Amino acid sequence: MNSVERVLTTINLKEPDRVPLDLGGPISGITKIAYDGLKTHLEMRELPSVVWDRMQQLVEIDERVLQRFGIDFRHIRLNPPRKEEIKEVSGESFVNEWGITFRRSGYYFEIVDDLSPLYKASSIDDVESYRGPKPHEGRFGGLREKAKKLSEQGFAVTCDAFTGGVLELPVWLRGFKKFYHDLVANPEFADALLDRASELLKMFWGAFLDEVGDYAHIVLIGDDYGMQQGMLISPKMWREKVKDRMGELFSFIKQKGKVKIELHSCGSVRPIVGDLIEIGLDVLNPVQPRAKDMDSFQLKKEFADRICFHGGIDIQYVLPTGSPKDVQDEVRTRIQAFAPGGGYILAAAHNIQPDVPPTNVVALYDAVQKYGMYPIG
């Protein structure tokens, strides 16, 4: 099987020749510090380290590294915005094209709540007057040719998320505390902002898929609903405020291209997995193994015939602090849990962080040759 055959077979819940592997997206990537260490370990120090995601400090992964690990995915993302669409406040902070301010905090850049573009909004008119960025040729130029080439080479082409989703984008535009407060105390305002965000997301995804839809296999949407011990909002509120809007976005995307939809949502999201399947989700990421009620074996038992799982390798303890043997054991456990019958794409349960030793990255992907070949032992 080539990579696209392998990936689509497993997403369609059938067994491929081996478990597919991902590395390089906005939630399956590697940070610059970790990548620099990995290049040195692989004796590829001469390869460049180009940061493409400033907020998360993610780098472009050289094709030679992807080939070394047998990665099945190639990620297509929007070209950077024009210079005039980004405001550099200083080397320690910037404002992106959505008007969201980020300030350096440790390795990363964090959102500054009280500088969010709708932080001071007081009416629905304020929400409706927010224009946001517009898709333009510069964001999509050359992507069709790139996607076509990668697809013809037999790779699974993923269109990467470019901002938060139906819930997350309103949170970023309004500020975390204010928007979660709005959901309860000012529901009409919250509804207006959810609707405005949904409109903007459809506009961008429509333009993206008009450009590359013929050659894309997967669309990745990021929209965090969970934390370590539970959901950020109640399952009831999620169903009232997010479910139908997300379902409309899924339907819109699937009308634009013959693509599978993958959702990235960190944390404990077990209460709404069935709802996500109901509205058309094909792949759930990152199935964070240490979050509450996210036991890999239980998830597979309950949803094996309805959804594909992506991720699962513990990024909180095993990858940063375990030995290579611990990482191999972790890979084996996740494969035994998720892979029988198909329906599992292996990756870390989020981006590979600066504290992950390069030996553990190598152990992660090399273990698949031992444990990830079908039939699963």
Protein Blocks (a to p, Z undefined) as FASTA:
>chain_A
ZZklmmmmmmnopacfbdcddehiaklcccfklmmmmmmmnopmmpccddfblknopacd
dfklmmmnopabdcdddddddfklpccfblmbccdfkopacddehjbccddfklcfklmp
cbfklmmmpnbjaddfklmgoklmmmmmmmmnopacddddfbdcfklmmmmmnopklmmm
mmmmmmmlmmmmmmmmmmmmmmmmmmmmmmmmmmccbdcddddfbdfkbcfbdfklmmmm
mmmmmmmmmmmmmmmpccddddddehjfklmmmmmmmnopabdcehiakbghiafklmmm
mmmmmccceejiafklmmmmmcfklmmmmmmmmmmmmmgggjiacddebdcdfklcfklm
mmmmmmmmmmmpccdZZ
